[in-house]
Amino acid sequence: MTSTEQTLSARQAPGGRRRWFALAIVMAAAFMDLVDVTIVNIAIPSIERTAHASVSQIQWITAGYALAFAAGLITGGRLGDIHGRKRLFLIGIGGFTLASALCGFAAGPEMLVASRVLQGGMAAMMVPQVLSIVHATFPAHERGKVFGLFGAIVGLGAVSGPLLGALLTEWNLFGLEWRPIFLINLPVGVLAWLLGRRFITESKAPKALKLDLVGVALVSLGLLMLLYPLTRGRELGWPLWGHLCMAGALVVFAALVSYEKRKAAKDGSPLVELSLFRVKSFAAGIAVQTVFGVALGIFFLVWTLYMQIGLGWSPLRAGLTGVPFSLAVSTAAGMSVQKLVPRFGRKVLQAGALVMAVGVLLYLWEAHRYGLGIASWQMALPLVVMGAGMGLIVAPLTDVVLSEVPREHAGSASGLINTVQQMGNALGLGLVSVVFFGEIGDRLALAQVGPAFVHAFQHALWWVAGIMAAIFLLMSALPKRPAQHVEGAGAQAPAREPELVH
């Protein structure tokens, strides 16, 4: 045990209960963020109907959160390293709770979109501190058990989010329609903030990197220039400025690369550690994470619109229909990490991509065969197959991508993986205008809505299947036998141990 860990252990009286309270608090915050991502999708049709949101506003309610979250993740982690993880966690969860209140009481779709962007930015301050606080609070030999609990929370969030969103929307509490899906965060957030002040121990990194606000600005600008024309282009008739804006995004990203090279040479603290891309497996893994995020961004929004608007199902029925998918993801994820990847390596992830593609094609066939008469039980098989394929990928992918990254860059690499996944998700949500709404006419009679949405859903599924095939090919560049998770490796713990603050 290092001297830092001995100091830490001495503070965890009586009986180490304080650190378990701290763990419960940060896990509650992580759960709140996970649920908030999945809970919104199920309520989107209700928001469209009662808040009179346009197609592009619907996309930005979800994409705005993902974009702000992605743009702020790495900076949020560095702010915690510099100014204290506890301090940034409390700022993040306080801001997240306030933004949730603004979402719940939004006067119109414009305010809701702005509040969701704020909520994503606050999540970027809060979420990176969770694992950092775990590292600061628990000695290396206990972290395996803690990370196992974290995995269980992730699985629970995936299952409970859509169901909770469905129930809150269906119940229409106090006539508030969809608003309780945001307002439910208020008591949880306030309690976590109050308890966090008391039980979380402050910590900082011994040698924290400097902020790269120019890098954050360039990433945000580039993504905005790409996503805004994608979401508004169809409504505006694809104007020339939209195409110029998307082309200009490539120039901004090129400027980002140039700036990051100079930043790395100047003070060694770039937003993006470009040297990581010389590691073949990492570069391929980043591509996989980005493209996988695109597939998920397209599927989940389109799936919700298909069930509730196209088929006319209630939010509760749509939420219950998704339970087999969530259960299959959780089950396959556990098997993948514990048994399959250690034995078969990269082949498990490639099998997951193929299995998920098969599930998508099966869903496409059933949607075509049964049309508007499809039942929830008929969706169960393709959803279980898709969920199993996704579970084989999501759980071990980060470990595989990080396995050949030098230890000194493990933190930067991990932050970049999470960032590009969120960026891919935002891009996928932006593409919904092209792959889904682009197949639906502007003025539909009531009798035309169902068939149009079913057709558009099938069109979107072809895109998802094609993306999964691309992911399968990209995975061939991943290492055949990945090493153990960098973050959990006991040999690395002392090198990354945070400095406790009195």
Secondary structure by P-SEA (a helix, b strand, c coil): ccaaaaaaaaaccccaaaaaaaaaaaaaaaaaaaaaaaaaaaaaaaaaacccccaaaaaaaaaaaaaaaaacaaaaaaaaaaccaaaaaaaaaaaaaaaaaaaaacccaaaaaaaaaaaaaaaaacccaaaaaaaacccccaaaaaaaaaaaaaaaaaaaaaaaaaaaaaaccccccccccccccaaaaaaaaaaaaccbbbbbbcbbbbbcaaaaaaaaaaaaaacccccccccccccaaaaaaaaaaaaaaaaaaaaaaaaaaccccccccccccccaaaaaaaaaaaaaaaaaaacaaaaaaaaaccccccaaaaaaaaaaaaaaaaaaaaaaaccccccccaaaaaaaaaaaaaaaaaaaaaaaacccccccccaaaaaaaaaaaaaacccaaaaaaaccccccaaaaaaaaaaaaaaaaaaaaaaaccccccccccccccccaaaaaaaaaaaaaaaaaaaaaaaaaaaacccccccccccccccccccccbbbbcc
